[in-house]
Amino acid sequence: MKKSFNLDSLGKFNKIMIEPTNICNYRCLACTNGQNHDSRGKGHMKLVQFKKIIKPINGLLRSVNLWGFGEPFLALDIMKMINYLGENNILTQIHTNGSVLTKKDMNQFKNNHKVQLTFSIDGLTQKTYGYYRRGGNLNKVMNNLLYLIDLKRKYNLFNLEIIWQFIVMRPNEHEIDKVEDMAKKIGVDRLRVKTISVNERSSFYHDLIPLNKKYHRKRKKIVNKDDCVFLSLGIPNVLWNGDVIPCCMDYFYNYIMGNAIEESIIDIWNNQEYKKFRNDYKKGTNLLCNEKCRFTKKSKIYIKDIKFH
């Protein structure tokens, strides 16, 4: 049966964000989850629930961001989700701390589905890495990264893009030049050097913000602008239990628009609550978007984004 879409949905849902789990094994200093500020119950999304979210927009989707406020590879069905997207020719974009990846997991990438896999590794020594990634072991993570690089070479996995992301902070800002050399040497496809986002009221703020101001994230207040990718392009965020929030900046889940497991995400996008949220943003009266969010298209998120291959 041919799927019909509401006019307000046309051109939307090329990409969505889905959180496989909100459970994490790290306690990162600037993370809502890591600092136990996530008030939700903990859990995993099941494959059957994941499929129910994807099916109504399968014909529109080009990519799915499979992460949220947890470590994706702790989700019980994560590899089944990735393979399901690949079988439907949908790109998977996924971020990981790299610590719980098993060889069994990584060998499933031999399916050569379209995947962008980003390892978040913010240090070249255990001291600089472990300062922020509390509970992490650099040697273990690097071994997993090297194993996957070797797997890609051995089986010519041209659809797998391996990315090293390095968040610049005060303890590691002296390593920026070295990380570029290291990334190129070991053979990742891409290096992203990223600015850190940390609340100025955080007790860790001055410990994490780089001394060099060129590594600071620049933000501007958004007023009366229709340039939010989440709202203008239609990129809903689906939490592990199916709840839909407008974007990942809604740290405390004050704006739940519906549940994508219980109803179609298209119907949620077109409901009165979501429409009002978008209209308030355009008028400049949305508390979350216009008052609390500071991201614009000109926000400085990446200092470097280098493609080696």
C-alpha positions, 0 to 999 in steps of 0.5 A, spaced: 500 500 500 502 506 498 504 511 503 501 518 504 504 524 507 501 530 510 503 536 506 507 539 513 511 532 513 514 533 505 521 534 505 522 532 512 524 526 516 531 525 511 534 524 518 532 522 525 535 521 532 534 515 536 536 513 543 538 506 543 539 506 551 540 511 556 545 507 560 552 508 560 558 505 563 562 512 563 561 518 568 563 524 563 564 530 567 559 535 562 554 529 561 547 530 563 547 522 564 554 522 567 553 527 573 546 523 574 542 529 572 538 524 568 531 523 571 528 518 567 528 510 568 534 506 565 532 502 559 533 499 552 529 500 546 527 493 543 528 491 535 521 491 535 520 498 537 525 500 533 522 497 527 515 500 529 518 507 529 522 506 522 517 503 518 512 509 517 518 514 514 522 508 511 521 511 504 523 518 506 529 516 511 537 517 509 540 516 515 539 515 523 543 518 528 543 512 533 545 515 540 542 519 545 544 520 553 547 513 553 552 508 550 549 505 544 553 499 544 550 497 551 543 496 548 541 489 547 539 490 540 544 495 537 547 491 532 540 488 529 538 495 529 544 497 525 543 491 520 536 493 519 537 500 517 543 497 512 538 492 509 533 498 508 539 502 505 539 507 510 546 510 513 547 509 520 551 514 524 553 512 531 557 515 536 561 510 542 566 511 547 569 504 544 569 501 551 564 495 550 565 494 543 566 486 542 570 483 536 563 479 535 560 486 534 565 489 530 565 483 525 558 484 524 560 490 520 563 485 515 556 486 512 558 492 509 552 496 510 553 504 510 555 506 517 559 512 520 562 510 526 565 515 531 569 513 537 570 519 542 577 519 544 579 525 548 586 524 550 593 521 548 595 518 555 590 515 560 591 521 564 588 526 559 583 521 557 581 519 564 580 526 566 574 527 563 572 520 561 571 517 568 571 510 568 574 509 561 581 505 559 584 508 553 588 502 552 582 498 551 579 503 547 584 504 542 585 497 541 578 496 539 579 502 534 585 499 531 581 492 531 576 495 527 581 499 522 584 493 521 578 489 519 576 495 514 582 494 510 582 486 510 575 486 508 575 492 504 569 495 507 568 501 503 561 503 506 564 503 513 567 510 515 571 510 522 571 517 525 576 519 531 572 525 535 577 529 540 573 534 544 578 539 546 579 541 554 584 544 558 587 538 560 588 536 553 589 542 549 596 541 548 595 534 544 591 537 538 597 537 533 599 530 536 592 527 535 592 529 528 598 526 526 596 519 530 589 519 527 593 519 520 598 514 522 593 509 525 588 510 519 582 513 521 578 515 515 576 522 519 578 526 525 574 531 528 576 536 533 570 539 537 569 544 542 566 542 548 559 544 551 559 545 558 554 549 563 558 556 566 554 554 572 558 547 572 563 546 578 567 543 572 567 549 568 574 552 569 577 545 569 574 544 562 574 550 558 581 551 554 585 556 556 586 558 548 580 562 547 580 560 539 578 553 542 572 556 545 565 554 542 561 560 540 554 561 541 549 567 539 542 568 542 537 565 537 531 570 536 526 570 530 530 565 526 528 559 522 535 556 522 534 550 527 535 544 523 531 540 528 525 544 526 526 546 519 528 540 517 524 535 521 529 531 525 525 529 531 529 526 537 526 519 540 528 517 546 529 509 548 522 509 551 519 512 544 518 519 547 519 524 542 522 531 544 524 536 539 532 536 540 537 534 544 538 540 548 532 538 551 536 535 557 530 535 562 525 532 557 520 538 558 517 538 551 515 531 550 511 531 543 508 524 543 510 517 543 513 514 537 512 507 539 505 508 540 503 512 534 506 514 527 512 519 528 508 523 522 502 524 526 506 526 532 510 531 528 503 534 525 499 534 532 497 541 535 503 541 540 508 540 535 506 545 531 505 550 536 512 549 538 515 550 531 510 556 531 512 559 537 520 558 535 518 562 529 515 568 533 521 568 537 517 566 543 519 559 544 522 558 551 527 552 549 529 554 542 529 562 543 531 563 550 535 557 552 538 555 546 544 558 543 546 554 537 546 557 530 548 555 523 555 559 525 556 556 532 563 554 532 562 546 534 568 543 530 575 546 530 578 541 525 574 536 520 579 532 516 578 527 511 584 522 510 580 518 505 
